[in-house]
Amino acid sequence: MSGDREVWIFVEQEAGVIAPVSLELLSKGRELADELEGRVVALLLGNEVENLVEQVVHYGADVVLLADHPELELYRTLPYARVLGDLVRERGPYIFLLGATPTGRDLAPRVASAVRAGLTADCTALRIGDYEYRRQVYPDLLYQIRPAFGGNVIATIVNPETHPQMATVREGVMRMGEPDAARRGAVERVPPQFEELDVAVQVLERETRQPTCNLRAASIVVAGGVGVGSREDFALVRELAQALGGEVGASRAAVDAGFVSPEHQVGQTGATVRPRLYVACGISGAVQHRAGMDQSSKIIAINTDPEAPIFQIAHYRIVGDVKEVLPWMIRACRESAN
């Protein structure tokens, strides 16, 4: 089977639960495949995961390649890379997308190296377009868009010479479509073929920890930056978030300063969020931080610097010290609640 116009999506799952980024990519893959007049092929690996096929199809897959095997129950680099690498070499997809999760960031370069393909990491946007180089036009390439050079520029990367065009995509940057229960798709079982060294590493013990916050699902995020002042002053950010019924976010500078734990970080190296309301407290608004914000959110920015970049995208701008402004906002929220 040729993958001339196929958009492949690696469906990441753990304990029978599909990662949200994979559902986001299925929705985006559907858009890309429709533009290419191709089809979406989902790659579902695991053990006893056939029950997930229907969900994958409802989110946009035309075909599901199902590799169901006990050796694939828990993620290990080599078995997963073997299955994906063999399939890519055999079928030659046009585009191959994976989530920029710890699993995707580990797996994608292994597969890309095995099949001699290019790979763009941590994309924040994807689209189809033509590319001209030395008077030769390459039609319908995947434009792989991501922050580069420390987040100071937005780069558009194309791969005209080799396929598949591979990319990992940040969680939360693609909109997850609504599942269509009427959609129908085909399922093809793919028997994995492992070599001895592929399964040499065994998982003896596994420990998981649930996150204490869920920024990606939050409808309100109150985020603090290093401009808040100190770890003690950061309590005001938490208090406002609690008064609004939202989650606590932070810039990388605030995390590096020890104001809050890394799971609260928003930005290029943190979470991408899509709240209805985003309150930026003492955040300068460097492009690295803005890369994690959906600018369709209502943004309230508080900063002592009237020229702070965050004010360029804010809907409401408050020039002032967060230690003076936040107590006023907290009181107002509590009074309105009563």
C-alpha positions in Angstrom: 0.0 0.0 0.0 1.4 3.4 -1.0 1.2 6.3 1.5 1.5 9.0 -1.3 -1.1 11.3 0.3 -1.5 9.8 3.7 -1.2 11.7 7.0 -0.1 9.4 9.7 -0.8 10.1 13.4 0.8 8.2 16.3 -1.9 7.6 18.8 -0.3 7.7 22.3 -2.2 5.8 25.0 -1.5 4.8 28.5 -3.6 2.2 30.4 -6.2 2.4 27.7 -6.6 6.2 27.8 -5.6 8.2 24.7 -3.4 11.2 25.3 -5.3 14.5 24.5 -2.6 15.6 22.1 -3.2 12.5 19.9 -6.9 13.5 19.6 -5.8 17.0 18.8 -3.5 15.7 16.1 -6.3 13.4 14.6 -8.4 16.5 14.2 -5.6 18.5 12.6 -4.6 15.5 10.5 -8.2 15.4 9.2 -7.8 19.0 8.0 -4.5 18.4 6.4 -5.6 15.2 4.7 -8.8 16.9 3.3 -6.6 19.6 1.8 -4.3 17.0 0.3 -7.3 14.8 -0.8 -5.7 12.0 1.1 -6.6 10.0 4.2 -5.7 9.9 7.8 -4.0 6.7 9.1 -3.7 6.3 12.9 -1.1 4.0 14.4 -2.4 2.5 17.6 0.1 0.4 19.6 -0.5 -1.4 22.9 -1.9 -4.5 24.5 -5.6 -5.2 24.4 -6.4 -1.7 23.0 -8.8 -2.7 20.3 -11.5 -1.0 22.2 -9.9 2.4 21.4 -10.3 2.0 17.7 -13.8 3.4 17.5 -12.7 6.6 19.4 -9.8 7.1 17.1 -12.1 6.8 14.0 -14.6 9.2 15.5 -11.9 11.8 15.8 -10.9 11.6 12.2 -9.0 8.4 11.2 -9.9 6.7 8.0 -7.7 3.7 8.7 -6.3 2.4 12.0 -3.1 0.3 11.9 -3.5 -1.8 15.1 -0.4 -3.4 16.7 -1.7 -5.3 19.7 0.9 -7.3 21.6 1.9 -7.9 25.2 5.4 -6.5 24.6 3.7 -3.1 23.7 1.7 -2.9 27.0 4.1 -0.4 28.5 6.0 2.1 26.5 9.6 1.1 25.8 11.6 2.9 23.1 13.0 0.0 21.1 9.8 -2.1 20.6 7.7 0.9 19.7 10.5 2.3 17.4 10.8 -1.1 15.7 7.0 -1.3 14.9 6.8 2.3 13.6 10.1 2.2 11.7 9.1 -1.0 9.9 5.7 0.4 8.9 7.1 3.7 7.6 9.7 1.8 5.5 7.1 -0.5 4.1 4.3 2.0 3.3 6.0 5.4 2.9 3.5 7.9 4.4 3.6 11.5 3.2 3.3 13.1 6.6 3.9 11.6 10.1 2.9 13.5 13.2 3.5 12.7 16.9 2.7 14.6 20.1 5.6 16.5 21.7 5.1 14.6 24.9 8.0 12.7 26.8 7.0 9.6 24.8 6.8 11.5 21.4 10.1 13.3 22.0 11.8 10.0 22.7 10.2 8.0 19.9 10.1 10.5 17.0 13.9 10.9 16.6 14.4 7.2 16.8 12.0 6.6 13.9 13.3 9.5 11.9 16.9 8.3 12.2 15.8 4.7 11.2 14.0 5.8 8.1 16.4 8.7 7.2 13.8 11.3 7.4 13.9 14.9 8.6 12.1 15.8 11.9 10.9 19.2 13.2 10.4 19.2 17.0 7.8 21.1 19.1 5.7 22.6 16.3 3.1 25.1 17.2 1.4 25.3 13.8 1.1 23.2 10.7 -0.3 24.0 7.2 0.0 22.9 3.6 1.7 25.1 1.0 4.0 25.2 -2.0 7.7 25.9 -1.8 10.0 27.2 -4.5 13.7 26.6 -4.5 16.1 27.3 -7.3 13.2 27.7 -9.8 11.8 24.3 -8.8 8.3 24.3 -7.2 7.5 21.7 -4.6 3.7 21.6 -4.2 1.7 20.7 -1.1 4.5 20.5 1.4 3.9 20.5 5.1 4.9 23.9 6.6 6.2 23.0 10.1 6.1 26.1 12.2 7.8 26.6 15.5 9.7 29.1 17.7 13.5 29.0 17.1 16.7 30.6 18.3 15.5 30.7 21.9 12.0 31.8 20.9 13.2 35.0 19.3 11.9 34.1 15.9 9.1 31.9 14.4 10.7 29.5 11.9 8.8 27.8 9.0 10.6 24.5 8.1 9.9 22.4 5.0 11.3 19.1 3.9 11.0 18.9 0.1 13.4 16.0 -0.6 12.5 13.1 1.7 9.3 11.6 3.1 7.7 11.2 5.4 7.7 14.8 6.6 7.9 14.3 10.3 7.1 16.6 13.2 6.2 16.5 16.8 3.5 19.0 17.9 3.1 20.6 21.2 0.2 19.7 23.4 -2.7 22.1 23.3 -1.8 24.1 20.3 -4.2 22.3 17.9 -7.9 22.5 18.5 -9.5 19.2 19.3 -12.5 18.7 17.1 -15.8 17.2 18.2 -16.0 13.4 17.7 -18.3 12.3 14.9 -20.1 9.1 16.1 -21.3 8.5 12.5 -17.8 8.2 11.1 -16.7 4.7 9.9 -13.1 3.6 9.3 -11.1 0.5 8.5 -9.0 -1.5 10.9 -5.9 -3.4 9.8 -4.1 -5.6 12.3 -0.3 -5.3 12.1 1.6 -8.3 13.7 4.7 -6.8 15.3 8.1 -8.4 14.4 10.7 -7.9 17.2 14.4 -8.7 17.2 15.9 -10.0 20.4 17.6 -6.7 21.4 14.3 -4.9 21.0 12.9 -6.5 24.1 16.1 -6.8 26.1 15.0 -4.1 28.5 12.2 -5.1 30.9 10.1 -2.9 33.2 10.5 -4.3 36.7 8.6 -1.6 38.6 6.6 1.4 37.6 5.5 4.4 39.7 3.2 7.1 38.4 2.1 10.4 40.0 -0.9 12.4 39.0 -0.4 16.2 38.4 -1.7 18.6 41.0 -3.0 21.0 38.3 -4.5 20.8 34.9 -3.6 24.0 33.1 -4.6 22.7 29.6 -8.3 22.1 30.7 -8.6 25.3 32.8 -11.1 28.0 31.7 -9.3 30.6 33.8 -5.5 30.8 34.4 -3.9 33.3 36.7 -0.2 33.3 35.9 2.7 35.0 37.8 6.1 36.0 36.6 9.3 37.0 38.3 7.9 40.5 38.5 5.7 39.2 41.3 8.7 39.7 43.5 9.2 36.6 45.7 7.9 33.1 46.6 5.9 34.7 49.4 4.4 37.3 47.2 3.4 34.6 44.7 0.7 33.6 47.3 -1.3 36.6 45.9 -1.4 34.9 42.5 -2.7 31.7 44.1 -5.3 33.7 46.1 -6.6 35.4 42.9 -6.8 32.1 41.1 -8.8 30.6 43.9 -11.1 33.6 44.0 -11.8 33.3 40.3 -12.0 29.5 40.4 -9.0 29.1 38.1 -5.6 27.4 37.9 -2.2 28.9 38.8 0.2 29.4 35.9 3.7 30.8 35.8 6.4 32.0 33.5 9.7 30.1 33.2 11.5 32.9 35.1 9.1 32.4 38.0 9.7 28.7 38.0 13.5 29.1 37.8 13.3 31.5 40.7 11.6 28.8 42.8 8.3 30.7 43.2 6.3 27.7 42.0 6.8 24.1 40.8 7.5 23.4 37.0 4.1 21.8 36.4 2.6 25.3 36.5 4.8 26.7 33.7 3.2 28.2 30.6 5.2 28.7 27.5 7.5 27.2 24.9 9.0 24.8 27.4 5.9 24.5 29.5 2.2 24.0 28.9 0.1 25.5 26.1 -3.2 26.8 27.5 -6.5 27.9 26.0 -8.5 29.5 28.8 -11.4 31.9 28.4 -9.5 34.3 30.7 -5.8 34.7 31.2 -4.4 37.0 33.9 -0.7 37.7 33.5 0.8 39.1 36.7 4.3 40.5 36.5 5.0 38.7 33.3 7.0 40.6 30.7 5.5 38.6 27.8 8.6 37.3 26.0 7.9 35.3 22.9 8.8 32.1 24.7 5.9 32.7 27.1 3.4 33.9 24.5 4.1 30.6 22.5 2.1 28.9 25.2 -0.9 31.3 25.2 -3.9 31.2 23.0 -4.3 34.8 22.0 -8.1 34.3 21.5 -8.3 34.2 25.3 -9.3 37.4 27.1 -6.0 38.6 28.5 -5.5 40.9 31.5 -1.9 42.0 32.0 -0.5 43.7 35.1 3.0 45.1 34.9 5.0 48.1 36.1 6.6 48.6 32.7 4.2 50.3 30.3 6.4 49.0 27.4 6.2 45.4 28.4 5.6 43.1 25.4 2.7 41.4 27.2 0.7 44.7 26.7 0.9 44.2 22.9 -1.5 41.2 23.1 -3.5 42.1 26.2 -7.1 43.2 26.0 -6.9 45.0 29.4 -3.7 46.6 30.5 -3.0 47.6 34.1 0.3 49.5 34.7 1.1 49.0 38.3 2.7 46.8 41.0 1.1 43.4 41.3 1.5 43.6 45.1 -0.9 46.6 45.0 -3.2 45.6 42.2 -3.8 41.9 43.1 -5.3 42.6 46.6 -7.7 45.0 45.0 -8.7 42.4 42.4 -9.1 39.7 45.1 -11.4 41.9 47.2 -13.5 42.8 44.2 -13.9 39.1 43.2 -14.9 38.1 46.8 -17.4 41.0 47.1 -19.0 40.2 43.7 -19.3 36.5 44.8 -21.2 37.6 47.9 
